[in-house]
Amino acid sequence: MNQPATPPATLIVNARLVNEGREFDGDLRIRDGRIAELGSGLSTRGDEVVVDAAGRRLLPGMIDDQVHFREPGLEYKADMEVESGAAVAGGLTSFMDMPNTSPPTLDADALEDKYRRAAGRVRANYGFYMGTSTTNLEAIQRLDPRSAPGVKVFMGASTGNMLVDDPEVLDAVFRDVPTPVITHCEDTPMIEAETARYRAKYGDDIPAACHPDIRSREACIKSTRLALELARRHGTRLHVLHISTADELALFERGPLVRADGSRKQITAETCIHFLRFDRSDYEALGHLIKCNPAIKDPSDREALIQALADDVIDVLATDHAPHLLEEKQNPYTRAPSGLPLVQYALVAALELVHERRLSTAQVVQKFAHAPAQLFDVKERGFLREGYAADLVLVDDTPFTVRREDVLSRCGWSPFEGRTFHSRIASTWVNGQLAWDGERLVGGAAGQRLEFDR
């Protein structure tokens, strides 16, 4: 895919802008890929493309800090080019990709290889995490903090040697890491014991509804407590991914990510869109299609997580987009992989909470755009501000139903198939370039490497 030409100058008029806790009517001018002007009644210049938003909501592009685009090594499931297309169709303009690829991203060379792969091919802006193992502490210590959003620690189950359960190694990582630490928190011995117990009863064909009992809330709580203890001991900036239980919420501070005095939370929490839209009752119909780690749990957990977003206990909303082929998902429980494809419908799924009067649009924007930018020190993205990159999403409140034939991810399916959402993505711009026109992908690979202002 060729790099697109300089994006055209564009004036978006009659928009309902949503930014930094406010909704207000106004216009937005794009020049040279940047937001050149915000205002009301902006006059048209001769060389501009004019877009009449007709009162529709204009948001900063969403920043997804947790995706698995599977490249390198698992391109038969997904790759950066295809999945970034699904992302921009869903209003996600920047992504941060996980290190458990093949080979895993465990040193500077592997990290830069992923950036080389993305350059000129990817439709959304991109950043890549460094991973941890039992043997790469020196690479973590040498990491340039501007080269990655953070360092990922699998304190629970992962593949290969990326599970870090050695107390001395964990302590050293939290002590020496030059970026935020992000963690997957589940206690592996507890999970293994439950798996063995259920396997003795059912063999390989364990019912999907048992998944939240095997990957239990107790396993989550134990591992999350350990991560918080290490972060507090060393003063580490810690971000705990995909909180799935009500029980863990009491461990985190309530309040805004960035406080009035400009300081920010040392320890932050995140949940994912599937924990807000599914619960245990959905396993009967969807089975392994919603099998993920940590597991989707009870209706009471789902309700508590939504409230925690509203109360600023949970700071970030993400996808944990993790596609697998449909035939893989149809295997018996012990061989069915965990993970869901989510980027294309994550924003509209989150906006359902606005239609349900559980969150405001401004709160969704805070959790999906502002907070990831602030948390990871993303330079000049995530807000509607003059001088910032023109990563924008226009939302149209027209219902649509998810159909399999419309799924853009390589895996070709969505857990939301058959669901009707009350908003759709009318347009997405990435660095001022129109990338999605409401019906199809347009333009080229407008994505740029994310910069971390540290």
C-alpha positions in Angstrom: 0.0 0.0 0.0 1.4 3.4 -1.0 1.8 6.3 1.3 -1.0 8.8 0.5 -0.3 12.3 -0.7 -0.6 15.3 1.6 -4.2 15.3 2.9 -6.5 18.0 1.5 -7.4 21.0 3.5 -10.8 20.3 5.0 -13.4 22.3 6.8 -16.0 20.5 8.9 -18.9 22.7 9.7 -22.0 22.4 11.9 -20.6 19.8 14.1 -21.4 18.9 17.7 -17.8 18.8 19.1 -17.1 16.5 22.1 -13.8 17.3 23.9 -12.4 17.5 27.4 -15.7 17.1 29.2 -17.8 19.4 27.0 -20.2 19.2 24.1 -20.6 22.3 22.0 -21.5 23.4 18.5 -18.7 24.5 16.2 -16.5 24.0 13.1 -13.1 22.5 12.7 -10.5 23.2 10.0 -7.8 20.7 8.9 -4.6 21.8 7.3 -1.5 19.7 6.6 -2.9 16.8 8.6 -3.4 19.0 11.7 -6.3 20.7 13.4 -5.6 24.2 12.3 -8.6 26.0 13.8 -11.6 25.4 16.1 -14.4 27.9 16.2 -17.9 28.9 15.2 -18.9 30.2 11.8 -15.5 29.6 10.2 -15.4 30.9 6.6 -14.6 28.6 3.7 -11.4 29.0 1.9 -11.2 28.2 -1.8 -9.0 25.1 -1.6 -10.9 23.4 1.1 -13.1 20.3 1.0 -16.2 21.3 3.0 -18.0 18.6 5.1 -21.4 19.5 6.6 -21.7 17.5 9.9 -25.3 18.5 10.1 -25.3 18.5 13.9 -23.6 15.1 14.2 -21.0 14.5 16.9 -17.4 15.0 16.1 -14.9 13.2 18.4 -11.2 12.8 18.7 -10.1 9.5 17.2 -10.1 6.7 19.6 -6.7 5.4 20.9 -6.8 1.6 21.6 -4.0 0.8 24.0 -4.5 -3.0 23.8 -4.7 -4.9 20.5 -3.2 -8.1 19.1 -2.7 -7.7 15.4 -0.8 -11.0 15.2 2.1 -9.8 13.1 4.7 -11.2 12.9 4.2 -14.9 12.9 0.4 -15.4 12.9 -0.6 -13.5 9.7 -3.1 -16.3 8.8 -5.3 -14.9 11.6 -4.6 -11.2 11.1 -2.0 -8.6 10.2 -1.4 -4.9 10.8 -2.7 -3.8 7.4 -6.0 -5.6 7.5 -6.8 -5.0 11.2 -5.9 -1.3 11.1 -8.5 -1.1 8.3 -11.1 -2.6 10.6 -10.0 -0.2 13.3 -10.5 3.0 11.3 -13.8 1.7 10.1 -14.7 1.6 13.8 -13.4 5.1 14.6 -10.1 3.9 16.2 -7.3 6.0 14.8 -4.4 4.8 16.9 -3.4 1.4 18.4 -0.8 0.0 20.7 0.0 -3.6 19.8 1.0 -6.4 22.2 4.3 -8.2 22.2 3.2 -11.9 22.3 3.8 -12.4 18.6 6.0 -15.0 17.0 8.8 -14.3 17.7 7.8 -12.2 20.8 8.9 -8.6 21.1 11.6 -9.0 23.7 14.4 -6.7 22.6 15.0 -3.5 20.7 15.6 -5.3 17.3 12.2 -7.1 17.5 10.5 -3.8 18.5 12.0 -1.9 15.6 11.1 -4.7 13.2 7.5 -4.2 14.0 7.8 -0.5 13.4 9.4 -1.2 10.0 6.6 -3.6 9.1 4.0 -1.0 9.9 5.5 1.9 8.0 3.7 2.7 4.8 1.2 -0.2 5.3 -1.0 0.7 8.3 -4.1 2.9 8.2 -4.1 3.9 11.8 -1.3 5.3 14.0 0.8 2.7 15.7 2.9 1.9 18.8 4.3 -1.4 20.0 5.0 -2.7 23.5 8.1 -4.4 24.7 7.4 -7.7 26.4 9.0 -9.3 29.4 10.4 -12.8 29.9 12.5 -14.5 32.5 15.6 -13.6 30.6 15.3 -10.1 29.0 15.8 -7.8 32.0 18.8 -6.2 30.4 16.9 -5.3 27.3 14.2 -3.7 29.4 16.7 -1.7 31.4 18.2 -0.4 28.1 14.8 0.4 26.5 14.5 4.0 25.1 11.3 5.2 26.8 10.3 7.1 23.7 10.3 3.9 21.6 7.4 2.1 23.2 4.2 3.0 25.0 5.1 0.7 27.8 6.4 -2.7 28.9 3.9 -5.6 29.1 4.2 -8.1 31.9 2.1 -11.3 31.7 1.7 -12.0 35.4 -0.8 -14.6 34.3 -0.9 -17.2 31.6 0.7 -16.4 28.2 2.5 -18.3 25.5 6.2 -19.3 25.3 8.5 -17.8 27.9 6.5 -14.5 28.4 4.9 -15.7 31.6 6.9 -14.0 34.3 6.3 -15.7 37.6 9.8 -15.6 39.2 9.5 -13.2 42.2 13.0 -11.8 41.7 12.5 -11.1 38.0 9.2 -9.4 38.7 10.7 -7.3 41.4 13.6 -6.2 39.1 11.2 -5.4 36.2 9.1 -3.1 38.4 12.2 -1.6 39.9 14.1 -0.8 36.6 11.5 -0.3 33.9 11.8 3.1 32.2 8.2 3.3 31.0 4.8 2.5 32.4 4.3 -1.2 33.2 1.1 -2.8 31.9 0.0 -6.1 33.3 -2.2 -9.1 32.6 -3.2 -10.2 36.0 -4.3 -13.8 36.6 -2.7 -16.3 38.9 -1.5 -19.2 36.8 -1.3 -22.0 39.5 -4.9 -21.3 40.5 -6.1 -21.5 36.8 -4.1 -24.7 36.2 -5.6 -26.4 39.3 -9.2 -25.5 38.2 -8.5 -26.6 34.6 -7.4 -30.0 35.9 -10.4 -30.3 38.1 -12.9 -29.5 35.2 -10.9 -31.7 32.8 -11.2 -34.7 35.1 -15.0 -34.2 35.0 -15.5 -33.3 31.3 -12.4 -34.3 29.4 -11.5 -31.8 26.7 -15.0 -30.7 26.0 -15.6 -28.5 29.1 -18.7 -26.4 28.7 -17.8 -22.8 27.7 -19.9 -21.5 30.6 -17.3 -22.9 33.0 -14.6 -20.6 31.7 -15.3 -17.8 34.3 -15.0 -20.5 37.0 -11.7 -21.9 35.6 -10.2 -18.4 35.1 -11.8 -17.3 38.3 -12.2 -14.0 40.1 -9.9 -15.2 42.8 -7.1 -15.8 40.3 -7.6 -12.2 39.1 -7.7 -10.7 42.5 -4.6 -12.5 43.8 -2.5 -11.4 40.8 -3.8 -7.8 40.8 -2.9 -7.5 44.4 0.7 -8.6 43.7 1.1 -6.1 40.8 -0.1 -3.3 43.0 2.2 -4.3 45.8 5.2 -4.3 43.5 4.2 -0.9 42.0 3.8 0.7 45.4 7.1 -0.7 46.6 9.1 0.7 43.7 7.0 3.8 42.7 6.3 2.2 39.3 3.7 3.7 37.0 1.4 0.7 36.7 -1.6 0.1 34.3 -3.7 -3.0 35.0 -5.3 -4.2 31.9 -8.8 -5.7 31.3 -10.3 -5.6 34.8 -13.2 -8.2 34.7 -14.5 -8.4 38.3 -16.3 -6.1 40.7 -14.0 -7.3 43.4 -10.9 -5.8 42.0 -12.4 -2.3 41.8 -11.9 -1.7 45.5 -8.1 -1.9 45.0 -8.0 1.2 42.8 -8.1 5.0 43.5 -11.2 6.9 42.6 -10.8 10.2 40.8 -9.6 11.7 37.5 -6.5 10.4 35.8 -5.0 13.8 35.8 -5.7 15.8 39.0 -6.4 19.5 39.3 -2.7 20.2 40.3 -1.5 18.5 37.1 -0.3 15.3 38.9 -1.7 11.9 37.7 -2.4 8.6 39.2 0.5 6.3 39.7 -1.7 3.2 39.4 -4.5 3.0 36.8 -7.1 0.5 35.7 -8.6 -0.5 32.4 -11.6 -2.6 31.3 -12.6 -3.7 27.8 -15.7 -3.3 25.8 -16.7 -7.0 25.9 -16.9 -6.9 29.7 -19.5 -4.2 29.3 -21.7 -5.8 26.7 -21.6 -9.5 27.6 -21.9 -11.6 30.8 -22.2 -15.2 31.9 -25.6 -15.6 30.4 -24.2 -15.1 26.9 -22.1 -18.3 26.9 -25.1 -20.4 26.1 -25.6 -18.8 22.7 -22.1 -17.7 21.9 -19.9 -20.3 23.5 -16.2 -20.0 22.6 -16.9 -16.9 20.5 -16.7 -15.0 23.8 -14.0 -17.1 25.4 -11.3 -14.6 26.4 -8.7 -14.1 29.2 -9.6 -12.9 31.7 -13.0 -14.4 31.4 -16.3 -12.6 30.9 -18.0 -13.1 34.3 -21.3 -12.3 36.0 -24.0 -9.7 35.2 -23.1 -8.0 38.6 -19.5 -7.6 37.4 -20.7 -6.0 34.2 -22.8 -3.6 36.0 -20.0 -2.7 38.5 -17.6 -2.1 35.7 -19.9 0.3 33.9 -20.4 2.2 37.2 -16.7 2.2 37.8 -16.1 4.0 34.4 -18.7 6.6 35.4 -17.1 7.0 38.8 -13.5 7.4 37.5 -12.3 4.2 39.3 -11.5 2.7 35.8 -9.5 5.1 33.8 -9.3 3.6 30.3 -11.6 1.6 28.0 -9.9 -0.6 25.4 -10.7 -3.6 23.2 -8.1 -6.3 23.7 -8.8 -7.1 20.0 -7.5 -10.7 19.6 -8.8 -12.4 16.4 -8.9 -16.1 15.8 -10.3 -18.0 12.9 -13.9 -19.3 13.3 -12.8 -22.9 12.9 -10.3 -22.5 15.7 -13.1 -21.2 18.0 -15.2 -24.3 17.1 -12.6 -26.6 18.8 -13.4 -28.2 22.1 -12.7 -26.0 25.2 -9.1 -27.0 25.9 -8.1 -26.3 22.2 -10.4 -23.3 21.5 -8.2 -20.2 21.7 -9.1 -17.2 23.8 -9.8 -13.8 22.2 -12.4 -11.8 20.3 -12.2 -9.5 17.2 -13.5 -6.1 18.5 -11.9 -3.0 16.9 -14.6 -2.4 14.2 -17.5 -2.2 16.6 -16.0 -1.2 19.9 -16.8 2.6 19.7 -20.4 2.0 18.7 -20.7 -0.6 21.4 -19.4 1.9 23.9 -21.9 4.6 22.6 -24.7 2.2 23.5 -24.0 3.1 27.1 -24.8 6.7 26.1 -28.0 5.7 24.5 -28.8 3.7 27.7 -28.0 6.8 29.8 -25.2 5.1 31.7 -22.4 7.3 30.4 -22.2 10.6 28.5 -20.4 10.9 25.2 -17.8 13.0 26.9 -17.1 10.2 29.3 -16.7 7.7 26.5 -14.2 10.1 24.8 -12.3 10.5 28.1 -11.9 6.8 28.5 -11.3 5.9 24.9 -9.2 8.9 23.7 -8.0 11.4 26.3 -7.0 9.0 29.0 -4.8 6.7 26.8 -3.1 9.8 25.4 -2.4 11.1 28.9 -1.4 7.8 30.4 1.1 6.9 27.7 2.4 10.4 27.0 1.2 10.3 23.4 2.3 13.5 21.7 -0.4 15.7 20.2 -3.1 13.2 19.8 -6.3 12.2 21.6 -7.9 15.7 21.9 -9.6 18.2 19.7 -7.0 20.9 20.1 -5.4 23.4 17.6 -2.0 22.0 16.5 -2.9 18.4 17.3 -3.1 15.7 14.7 -6.4 15.6 12.8 -7.5 12.2 14.0 -11.3 12.5 14.0 -14.5 10.5 14.1 -17.9 11.7 12.9 -20.7 9.7 14.6 -24.2 9.4 13.0 -27.0 8.3 15.3 -28.6 6.0 12.7 -29.2 2.4 13.8 -27.6 -0.6 12.0 -27.3 -4.3 12.6 -23.9 -6.1 12.5 -23.7 -8.6 9.7 -20.9 -11.1 9.1 -20.4 -9.9 5.5 -19.5 -6.4 6.8 -16.7 -7.6 9.1 -13.3 -6.3 7.9 -11.0 -8.3 10.2 -9.3 -11.2 8.5 -11.0 -13.7 10.8 -14.3 -12.8 9.2 -16.7 -12.9 12.2 -17.8 -10.7 15.1 -19.3 -11.6 18.5 -21.7 -8.7 17.8 -23.3 -10.3 14.8 -27.1 -9.8 14.8 -26.9 -6.9 17.3 -28.3 -3.6 16.5 -26.4 -0.5 17.5 -27.9 3.0 17.6 -24.9 4.9 16.3 -22.6 4.3 13.3 -19.3 5.7 12.2 -20.0 8.2 9.4 -16.4 9.2 8.8 -12.9 8.7 10.2 -9.9 10.9 9.4 -6.3 9.8 10.3 -3.8 12.6 10.2 -6.2 14.7 8.2 -6.8 12.0 5.6 -10.3 10.6 5.1 -9.9 6.9 5.9 -13.5 5.7 6.2 -16.4 7.3 4.5 -19.2 5.5 6.3 -19.4 2.6 3.8 -15.9 1.7 2.8 -12.2 2.3 3.4 -10.8 5.1 1.3 -7.3 6.6 0.8 -4.1 4.8 1.7 -1.9 4.1 4.6 -2.2 7.3 6.5 -1.0 5.9 9.9 2.1 7.3 11.5 4.4 6.1 14.3 3.1 7.3 17.6 5.5 9.6 19.5 5.8 9.4 23.3 6.6 12.8 24.8 8.9 11.7 27.7 
